[in-house]
Amino acid sequence: MWDGDEPGPHILYGDLLTPYLVTLLNAAGSEMPLLRAFDFLEQMARSEDQAIRDVRGASVLEGMGPELLERAEDYMGIRTKELARGIKGA
């Protein structure tokens, strides 16, 4: 998948976490995994490291698209919701 190169965080989160979230949002009965995944994203939002916060927005949320972000809002924490609303409005 990455041609022998060690992937950076943007690639890992964009190629692994985002599709996982999309799958969960499209599956019935996936509330608990969604709550855990979005709690993880909320923890990323509280990081002191700007690069971690950037990965959350640029590689995960932006990759989901406005429609899925709308459906995911019930699972998001406050900071993740704020960022998602900004992405949807862009």
MOPAC internal coordinates of N, CA, C and O (Angstrom, degrees):
PM7 1SCF
backbone

  N    0.0000 0     0.00 0     0.00 0    0    0    0
  C    1.4493 1     0.00 0     0.00 0    1    0    0
  C    1.5278 1   111.35 1     0.00 0    2    1    0
  O    1.2310 1   120.47 1   139.87 1    3    2    1
  N    1.3580 1   116.71 1   -40.13 1    3    2    1
  C    1.4568 1   119.89 1  -177.54 1    5    3    2
  C    1.5215 1   111.97 1  -111.08 1    6    5    3
  O    1.2310 1   119.97 1  -164.32 1    7    6    5
  N    1.3143 1   117.66 1    15.68 1    7    6    5
  C    1.4611 1   124.02 1   175.61 1    9    7    6
  C    1.5322 1   113.61 1    53.79 1   10    9    7
  O    1.2310 1   119.89 1  -139.57 1   11   10    9
  N    1.3169 1   117.82 1    40.43 1   11   10    9
  C    1.4533 1   121.84 1   176.22 1   13   11   10
  C    1.5065 1   115.34 1    80.42 1   14   13   11
  O    1.2310 1   119.39 1   172.09 1   15   14   13
  N    1.3176 1   118.76 1    -7.91 1   15   14   13
  C    1.4631 1   121.50 1   177.28 1   17   15   14
  C    1.5188 1   109.77 1   -83.63 1   18   17   15
  O    1.2310 1   120.97 1   -31.22 1   19   18   17
  N    1.3015 1   115.74 1   148.78 1   19   18   17
  C    1.4533 1   119.83 1   175.63 1   21   19   18
  C    1.5322 1   107.78 1   -79.32 1   22   21   19
  O    1.2310 1   120.26 1   -60.41 1   23   22   21
  N    1.3266 1   117.10 1   119.59 1   23   22   21
  C    1.4625 1   119.70 1  -176.80 1   25   23   22
  C    1.5194 1   111.81 1   -73.64 1   26   25   23
  O    1.2310 1   121.29 1   -32.09 1   27   26   25
  N    1.3171 1   115.13 1   147.91 1   27   26   25
  C    1.4520 1   120.85 1   175.55 1   29   27   26
  C    1.5158 1   110.55 1   -84.94 1   30   29   27
  O    1.2310 1   120.27 1    -4.45 1   31   30   29
  N    1.3125 1   117.08 1   175.55 1   31   30   29
  C    1.4614 1   120.60 1  -176.31 1   33   31   30
  C    1.5227 1   114.12 1   -61.31 1   34   33   31
  O    1.2310 1   120.02 1   143.42 1   35   34   33
  N    1.3312 1   117.57 1   -36.58 1   35   34   33
  C    1.4671 1   118.47 1  -179.95 1   37   35   34
  C    1.5205 1   110.64 1   -63.33 1   38   37   35
  O    1.2310 1   120.49 1   139.53 1   39   38   37
  N    1.3254 1   116.67 1   -40.47 1   39   38   37
  C    1.4655 1   120.76 1   179.15 1   41   39   38
  C    1.5264 1   110.08 1   -67.61 1   42   41   39
  O    1.2310 1   120.43 1   132.78 1   43   42   41
  N    1.3154 1   116.78 1   -47.22 1   43   42   41
  C    1.4671 1   119.96 1  -178.77 1   45   43   42
  C    1.5191 1   112.11 1   -58.78 1   46   45   43
  O    1.2310 1   120.88 1   129.43 1   47   46   45
  N    1.2985 1   115.93 1   -50.57 1   47   46   45
  C    1.4652 1   118.59 1  -178.09 1   49   47   46
  C    1.5233 1   111.49 1   -68.74 1   50   49   47
  O    1.2310 1   120.38 1   138.90 1   51   50   49
  N    1.3137 1   116.87 1   -41.10 1   51   50   49
  C    1.4593 1   120.18 1   179.58 1   53   51   50
  C    1.5204 1   113.49 1   -67.49 1   54   53   51
  O    1.2310 1   120.50 1   143.32 1   55   54   53
  N    1.3223 1   116.64 1   -36.68 1   55   54   53
  C    1.4714 1   120.74 1  -177.25 1   57   55   54
  C    1.5295 1   113.37 1   -88.60 1   58   57   55
  O    1.2310 1   119.95 1   159.54 1   59   58   57
  N    1.3209 1   117.71 1   -20.46 1   59   58   57
  C    1.4644 1   119.85 1  -176.41 1   61   59   58
  C    1.5277 1   113.46 1  -114.60 1   62   61   59
  O    1.2310 1   120.15 1   126.11 1   63   62   61
  N    1.3256 1   117.31 1   -53.89 1   63   62   61
  C    1.4632 1   119.04 1  -175.35 1   65   63   62
  C    1.5250 1   112.21 1   -72.48 1   66   65   63
  O    1.2310 1   119.99 1   136.53 1   67   66   65
  N    1.3150 1   117.62 1   -43.47 1   67   66   65
  C    1.4663 1   119.46 1  -178.29 1   69   67   66
  C    1.5276 1   111.96 1   -60.10 1   70   69   67
  O    1.2310 1   118.58 1   130.62 1   71   70   69
  N    1.3398 1   120.31 1   -49.38 1   71   70   69
  C    1.4715 1   119.04 1   177.51 1   73   71   70
  C    1.5363 1   112.52 1   -62.05 1   74   73   71
  O    1.2310 1   120.51 1   145.59 1   75   74   73
  N    1.3182 1   116.64 1   -34.41 1   75   74   73
  C    1.4641 1   120.40 1   177.12 1   77   75   74
  C    1.5281 1   109.96 1   -61.61 1   78   77   75
  O    1.2310 1   120.43 1   133.48 1   79   78   77
  N    1.3227 1   116.79 1   -46.52 1   79   78   77
  C    1.4676 1   120.56 1   178.88 1   81   79   78
  C    1.5229 1   110.93 1   -62.52 1   82   81   79
  O    1.2310 1   120.20 1   138.16 1   83   82   81
  N    1.3141 1   117.22 1   -41.84 1   83   82   81
  C    1.4656 1   121.12 1   178.92 1   85   83   82
  C    1.5293 1   109.84 1   -60.74 1   86   85   83
  O    1.2310 1   120.49 1   135.45 1   87   86   85
  N    1.3248 1   116.67 1   -44.55 1   87   86   85
  C    1.4675 1   121.06 1   178.48 1   89   87   86
  C    1.5268 1   110.56 1   -60.60 1   90   89   87
  O    1.2310 1   120.25 1   134.41 1   91   90   89
  N    1.3198 1   117.14 1   -45.59 1   91   90   89
  C    1.4600 1   120.75 1   179.74 1   93   91   90
  C    1.5290 1   111.70 1   -63.05 1   94   93   91
  O    1.2310 1   120.54 1   138.68 1   95   94   93
  N    1.3188 1   116.57 1   -41.32 1   95   94   93
  C    1.4690 1   119.98 1  -179.36 1   97   95   94
  C    1.5230 1   111.78 1   -66.49 1   98   97   95
  O    1.2310 1   120.21 1   154.29 1   99   98   97
  N    1.3164 1   117.20 1   -25.71 1   99   98   97
  C    1.4553 1   121.16 1   179.48 1  101   99   98
  C    1.5216 1   113.19 1   -93.68 1  102  101   99
  O    1.2310 1   120.09 1   178.31 1  103  102  101
  N    1.3338 1   117.43 1    -1.69 1  103  102  101
  C    1.4608 1   121.57 1  -177.87 1  105  103  102
  C    1.5227 1   110.49 1  -106.00 1  106  105  103
  O    1.2310 1   120.97 1   -39.19 1  107  106  105
  N    1.3006 1   115.74 1   140.81 1  107  106  105
  C    1.4602 1   120.40 1   175.61 1  109  107  106
  C    1.5262 1   109.46 1   -74.90 1  110  109  107
  O    1.2310 1   120.76 1   -33.63 1  111  110  109
  N    1.3170 1   116.16 1   146.37 1  111  110  109
  C    1.4536 1   121.16 1   174.79 1  113  111  110
  C    1.5082 1   115.31 1    72.04 1  114  113  111
  O    1.2310 1   119.81 1  -151.76 1  115  114  113
  N    1.3166 1   117.96 1    28.24 1  115  114  113
  C    1.4628 1   120.13 1  -177.52 1  117  115  114
  C    1.5291 1   112.02 1  -110.18 1  118  117  115
  O    1.2310 1   120.19 1  -151.72 1  119  118  117
  N    1.3077 1   117.24 1    28.28 1  119  118  117
  C    1.4609 1   120.60 1  -175.05 1  121  119  118
  C    1.5305 1   113.03 1   -63.02 1  122  121  119
  O    1.2310 1   119.86 1   132.50 1  123  122  121
  N    1.3189 1   117.88 1   -47.50 1  123  122  121
  C    1.4660 1   119.77 1  -177.04 1  125  123  122
  C    1.5289 1   112.44 1   -63.40 1  126  125  123
  O    1.2310 1   118.83 1   133.35 1  127  126  125
  N    1.3387 1   119.83 1   -46.65 1  127  126  125
  C    1.4729 1   118.24 1   176.31 1  129  127  126
  C    1.5331 1   112.34 1   -61.85 1  130  129  127
  O    1.2310 1   120.08 1   145.03 1  131  130  129
  N    1.3233 1   117.45 1   -34.97 1  131  130  129
  C    1.4681 1   119.95 1   177.56 1  133  131  130
  C    1.5214 1   110.87 1   -65.82 1  134  133  131
  O    1.2310 1   120.30 1   137.31 1  135  134  133
  N    1.3087 1   117.03 1   -42.69 1  135  134  133
  C    1.4661 1   120.04 1   178.47 1  137  135  134
  C    1.5223 1   110.74 1   -61.46 1  138  137  135
  O    1.2310 1   120.18 1   138.40 1  139  138  137
  N    1.3148 1   117.26 1   -41.60 1  139  138  137
  C    1.4741 1   120.50 1   178.82 1  141  139  138
  C    1.5232 1   111.30 1   -66.68 1  142  141  139
  O    1.2310 1   120.47 1   136.73 1  143  142  141
  N    1.3250 1   116.71 1   -43.27 1  143  142  141
  C    1.4623 1   120.23 1  -178.67 1  145  143  142
  C    1.5276 1   111.15 1   -64.57 1  146  145  143
  O    1.2310 1   120.42 1   136.54 1  147  146  145
  N    1.3157 1   116.80 1   -43.46 1  147  146  145
  C    1.4609 1   118.93 1  -179.68 1  149  147  146
  C    1.5215 1   112.11 1   -74.78 1  150  149  147
  O    1.2310 1   119.75 1   155.44 1  151  150  149
  N    1.3249 1   118.09 1   -24.56 1  151  150  149
  C    1.4546 1   120.47 1   171.71 1  153  151  150
  C    1.5325 1   109.33 1   -65.89 1  154  153  151
  O    1.2310 1   120.81 1   140.10 1  155  154  153
  N    1.3261 1   116.06 1   -39.90 1  155  154  153
  C    1.4606 1   120.59 1   175.97 1  157  155  154
  C    1.5331 1   110.48 1   -60.00 1  158  157  155
  O    1.2310 1   120.35 1   135.83 1  159  158  157
  N    1.3315 1   116.93 1   -44.17 1  159  158  157
  C    1.4681 1   120.26 1   178.31 1  161  159  158
  C    1.5201 1   111.00 1   -63.72 1  162  161  159
  O    1.2310 1   120.26 1   144.42 1  163  162  161
  N    1.3038 1   117.11 1   -35.58 1  163  162  161
  C    1.4707 1   120.78 1   177.84 1  165  163  162
  C    1.5276 1   109.94 1   -67.25 1  166  165  163
  O    1.2310 1   120.45 1   142.30 1  167  166  165
  N    1.3187 1   116.74 1   -37.70 1  167  166  165
  C    1.4688 1   119.80 1   175.72 1  169  167  166
  C    1.5274 1   110.45 1   -63.99 1  170  169  167
  O    1.2310 1   120.35 1   141.63 1  171  170  169
  N    1.3237 1   116.94 1   -38.37 1  171  170  169
  C    1.4634 1   120.76 1   176.08 1  173  171  170
  C    1.5261 1   110.00 1   -61.26 1  174  173  171
  O    1.2310 1   120.33 1   143.20 1  175  174  173
  N    1.3197 1   116.98 1   -36.80 1  175  174  173
  C    1.4682 1   121.38 1  -179.02 1  177  175  174
  C    1.5248 1   111.48 1   -64.50 1  178  177  175
  O    1.2310 1   120.18 1   152.55 1  179  178  177
  N    1.3159 1   117.25 1   -27.45 1  179  178  177
  C    1.4642 1   121.31 1  -179.10 1  181  179  178
  C    1.5328 1   112.79 1   -88.52 1  182  181  179
  O    1.2310 1   120.41 1   179.14 1  183  182  181
  N    1.3199 1   116.81 1    -0.86 1  183  182  181
  C    1.4590 1   120.24 1  -179.05 1  185  183  182
  C    1.5248 1   110.66 1   -64.87 1  186  185  183
  O    1.2310 1   121.10 1   -34.42 1  187  186  185
  N    1.3125 1   115.51 1   145.58 1  187  186  185
  C    1.4670 1   120.44 1   174.59 1  189  187  186
  C    1.5228 1   111.21 1   -77.40 1  190  189  187
  O    1.2310 1   120.61 1   164.54 1  191  190  189
  N    1.3086 1   116.45 1   -15.46 1  191  190  189
  C    1.4676 1   122.39 1  -177.92 1  193  191  190
  C    1.5340 1   109.50 1   -86.59 1  194  193  191
  O    1.2310 1   120.68 1   -66.93 1  195  194  193
  N    1.3140 1   116.30 1   113.07 1  195  194  193
  C    1.4638 1   121.43 1  -178.90 1  197  195  194
  C    1.5241 1   111.88 1   -58.84 1  198  197  195
  O    1.2310 1   119.87 1   145.65 1  199  198  197
  N    1.3309 1   117.84 1   -34.35 1  199  198  197
  C    1.4657 1   121.09 1  -179.49 1  201  199  198
  C    1.5273 1   110.91 1   -62.21 1  202  201  199
  O    1.2310 1   120.18 1   142.62 1  203  202  201
  N    1.3072 1   117.26 1   -37.38 1  203  202  201
  C    1.4701 1   120.88 1   177.72 1  205  203  202
  C    1.5214 1   109.97 1   -66.70 1  206  205  203
  O    1.2310 1   120.55 1   137.05 1  207  206  205
  N    1.3073 1   116.55 1   -42.95 1  207  206  205
  C    1.4759 1   119.72 1   178.11 1  209  207  206
  C    1.5235 1   110.81 1   -64.63 1  210  209  207
  O    1.2310 1   120.30 1   143.81 1  211  210  209
  N    1.3317 1   117.02 1   -36.19 1  211  210  209
  C    1.4662 1   120.94 1   178.57 1  213  211  210
  C    1.5266 1   111.89 1   -65.36 1  214  213  211
  O    1.2310 1   120.39 1   139.45 1  215  214  213
  N    1.3208 1   116.86 1   -40.55 1  215  214  213
  C    1.4667 1   120.98 1   178.64 1  217  215  214
  C    1.5221 1   109.80 1   -59.46 1  218  217  215
  O    1.2310 1   120.75 1   135.98 1  219  218  217
  N    1.3067 1   116.18 1   -44.02 1  219  218  217
  C    1.4694 1   121.04 1  -179.41 1  221  219  218
  C    1.5265 1   110.72 1   -56.89 1  222  221  219
  O    1.2310 1   120.07 1   135.63 1  223  222  221
  N    1.3163 1   117.47 1   -44.37 1  223  222  221
  C    1.4559 1   119.97 1  -177.71 1  225  223  222
  C    1.5160 1   113.44 1   -79.40 1  226  225  223
  O    1.2310 1   121.07 1   124.76 1  227  226  225
  N    1.3254 1   115.57 1   -55.24 1  227  226  225
  C    1.4637 1   120.17 1  -172.37 1  229  227  226
  C    1.5195 1   113.28 1   -72.60 1  230  229  227
  O    1.2310 1   120.07 1   141.45 1  231  230  229
  N    1.3055 1   117.46 1   -38.55 1  231  230  229
  C    1.4680 1   119.40 1  -173.39 1  233  231  230
  C    1.5175 1   114.15 1   -96.67 1  234  233  231
  O    1.2310 1   120.14 1   156.96 1  235  234  233
  N    1.3081 1   117.35 1   -23.04 1  235  234  233
  C    1.4632 1   119.06 1  -177.76 1  237  235  234
  C    1.5257 1   110.64 1  -107.16 1  238  237  235
  O    1.2310 1   120.17 1   114.76 1  239  238  237
  N    1.3129 1   117.28 1   -65.24 1  239  238  237
  C    1.4692 1   119.90 1  -172.94 1  241  239  238
  C    1.5203 1   112.84 1   -66.26 1  242  241  239
  O    1.2310 1   120.03 1   135.66 1  243  242  241
  N    1.3268 1   117.56 1   -44.34 1  243  242  241
  C    1.4683 1   118.83 1  -179.99 1  245  243  242
  C    1.5250 1   111.47 1   -63.34 1  246  245  243
  O    1.2310 1   120.40 1   149.49 1  247  246  245
  N    1.3170 1   116.85 1   -30.51 1  247  246  245
  C    1.4538 1   121.10 1   179.61 1  249  247  246
  C    1.5170 1   114.02 1   -72.94 1  250  249  247
  O    1.2310 1   120.38 1   164.52 1  251  250  249
  N    1.3124 1   116.88 1   -15.48 1  251  250  249
  C    1.4641 1   120.52 1  -178.84 1  253  251  250
  C    1.5183 1   112.46 1   -81.49 1  254  253  251
  O    1.2310 1   120.19 1   148.93 1  255  254  253
  N    1.3170 1   117.24 1   -31.07 1  255  254  253
  C    1.4565 1   120.63 1  -178.50 1  257  255  254
  C    1.5198 1   112.23 1    85.01 1  258  257  255
  O    1.2310 1   120.25 1   -22.68 1  259  258  257
  N    1.3330 1   117.13 1   157.32 1  259  258  257
  C    1.4567 1   122.33 1  -173.65 1  261  259  258
  C    1.5335 1   114.69 1   -58.84 1  262  261  259
  O    1.2310 1   119.92 1   138.71 1  263  262  261
  N    1.3171 1   117.77 1   -41.29 1  263  262  261
  C    1.4689 1   120.02 1  -176.82 1  265  263  262
  C    1.5299 1   111.76 1   -63.84 1  266  265  263
  O    1.2310 1   120.64 1   134.08 1  267  266  265
  N    1.3131 1   116.38 1   -45.92 1  267  266  265
  C    1.4670 1   119.57 1   178.90 1  269  267  266
  C    1.5188 1   111.58 1   -69.75 1  270  269  267
  O    1.2310 1   120.00 1   144.74 1  271  270  269
  N    1.3157 1   117.61 1   -35.26 1  271  270  269
  C    1.4586 1   119.86 1   176.38 1  273  271  270
  C    1.5259 1   110.65 1   -61.17 1  274  273  271
  O    1.2310 1   120.86 1   140.66 1  275  274  273
  N    1.3047 1   115.96 1   -39.34 1  275  274  273
  C    1.4660 1   120.80 1   177.67 1  277  275  274
  C    1.5216 1   110.55 1   -61.61 1  278  277  275
  O    1.2310 1   120.51 1   134.43 1  279  278  277
  N    1.3296 1   116.64 1   -45.57 1  279  278  277
  C    1.4621 1   120.94 1  -179.72 1  281  279  278
  C    1.5247 1   112.05 1   -67.66 1  282  281  279
  O    1.2310 1   120.43 1   152.30 1  283  282  281
  N    1.3187 1   116.78 1   -27.70 1  283  282  281
  C    1.4638 1   121.64 1  -176.12 1  285  283  282
  C    1.5234 1   113.39 1   -85.33 1  286  285  283
  O    1.2310 1   119.59 1   169.41 1  287  286  285
  N    1.3091 1   118.39 1   -10.59 1  287  286  285
  C    1.4597 1   120.65 1  -172.72 1  289  287  286
  C    1.5200 1   114.47 1   -55.50 1  290  289  287
  O    1.2310 1   119.68 1   146.15 1  291  290  289
  N    1.3172 1   118.22 1   -33.85 1  291  290  289
  C    1.4680 1   120.65 1  -179.37 1  293  291  290
  C    1.5240 1   112.45 1   -64.99 1  294  293  291
  O    1.2310 1   119.77 1   161.29 1  295  294  293
  N    1.3088 1   118.05 1   -18.71 1  295  294  293
  C    1.4640 1   122.14 1  -177.60 1  297  295  294
  C    1.5263 1   112.56 1   -98.98 1  298  297  295
  O    1.2310 1   120.31 1   171.77 1  299  298  297
  N    1.3167 1   117.00 1    -8.23 1  299  298  297
  C    1.4631 1   122.27 1  -173.88 1  301  299  298
  C    1.5105 1   112.85 1   -86.56 1  302  301  299
  O    1.2310 1   121.77 1   -29.73 1  303  302  301
  N    1.3355 1   114.21 1   150.27 1  303  302  301
  C    1.4449 1   121.18 1   169.86 1  305  303  302
  C    1.5257 1   109.87 1   -82.10 1  306  305  303
  O    1.2310 1   120.67 1    -3.68 1  307  306  305
  N    1.2966 1   116.32 1   176.32 1  307  306  305
  C    1.4698 1   122.14 1  -174.91 1  309  307  306
  C    1.5306 1   112.13 1   -58.07 1  310  309  307
  O    1.2310 1   119.91 1   129.76 1  311  310  309
  N    1.3249 1   117.78 1   -50.24 1  311  310  309
  C    1.4695 1   120.62 1  -175.78 1  313  311  310
  C    1.5253 1   111.98 1   -67.71 1  314  313  311
  O    1.2310 1   121.13 1   143.24 1  315  314  313
  N    1.3229 1   115.44 1   -36.76 1  315  314  313
  C    1.4610 1   118.63 1   179.33 1  317  315  314
  C    1.5181 1   110.29 1   -69.85 1  318  317  315
  O    1.2310 1   120.19 1   141.50 1  319  318  317
  N    1.3271 1   117.24 1   -38.50 1  319  318  317
  C    1.4753 1   121.30 1   176.65 1  321  319  318
  C    1.5221 1   110.96 1   -60.93 1  322  321  319
  O    1.2310 1   120.67 1   135.84 1  323  322  321
  N    1.3226 1   116.33 1   -44.16 1  323  322  321
  C    1.4648 1   120.24 1  -179.84 1  325  323  322
  C    1.5259 1   110.82 1   -59.18 1  326  325  323
  O    1.2310 1   120.78 1   134.25 1  327  326  325
  N    1.3279 1   116.12 1   -45.75 1  327  326  325
  C    1.4546 1   119.91 1   179.91 1  329  327  326
  C    1.5248 1   110.67 1   -66.23 1  330  329  327
  O    1.2310 1   120.16 1   137.57 1  331  330  329
  N    1.3230 1   117.29 1   -42.43 1  331  330  329
  C    1.4695 1   121.15 1   179.62 1  333  331  330
  C    1.5201 1   111.09 1   -61.75 1  334  333  331
  O    1.2310 1   120.04 1   138.92 1  335  334  333
  N    1.2983 1   117.52 1   -41.08 1  335  334  333
  C    1.4730 1   120.44 1   177.86 1  337  335  334
  C    1.5134 1   111.25 1   -62.92 1  338  337  335
  O    1.2310 1   120.31 1   141.54 1  339  338  337
  N    1.3300 1   117.02 1   -38.46 1  339  338  337
  C    1.4598 1   120.72 1   176.40 1  341  339  338
  C    1.5163 1   111.87 1   -65.17 1  342  341  339
  O    1.2310 1   120.55 1   141.38 1  343  342  341
  N    1.3139 1   116.55 1   -38.62 1  343  342  341
  C    1.4658 1   120.66 1   179.20 1  345  343  342
  C    1.5204 1   109.92 1   -68.49 1  346  345  343
  O    1.2310 1   120.05 1   137.08 1  347  346  345
  N    1.3191 1   117.51 1   -42.92 1  347  346  345
  C    1.4763 1   120.80 1   179.92 1  349  347  346
  C    1.5107 1   111.30 1   -64.25 1  350  349  347
  O    1.2310 1   120.50 1   145.46 1  351  350  349
  N    1.3269 1   116.65 1   -34.54 1  351  350  349
  C    1.4549 1   120.39 1  -177.70 1  353  351  350
  C    1.5226 1   113.35 1   -80.13 1  354  353  351
  O    1.2310 1   120.54 1   166.23 1  355  354  353
  N    1.3390 1   116.58 1   -13.77 1  355  354  353
  C    1.4715 1   120.62 1  -177.04 1  357  355  354
  C    1.5089 1   111.91 1   -73.86 1  358  357  355
  O    1.2310 1   120.10 1   180.00 1  359  358  357

